[in-house]
């Protein structure tokens, strides 16, 4: 039987902290886990600004956020 290994997944949460200078911040997942993202992950999602409390979705690869955008927008491939 063929077993496929998938390391990239999507997650949703609420923006908790955002620094517009570094474009980095944190997201609070629904289970209470806080996940950090860096500037390149923010840039990959195509956003220009993020407000505290906004609902976001993230693409996570090997435990690292690689893209972040609003829940109403598509994540980059």
Protein Blocks (a to p, Z undefined) as FASTA:
>chain_A
ZZdddfbdcdddddfbdcfklopacdddfkopacdddfklmmmnopabdcehiacdddde
ehiafbdcdfkbccdZZ
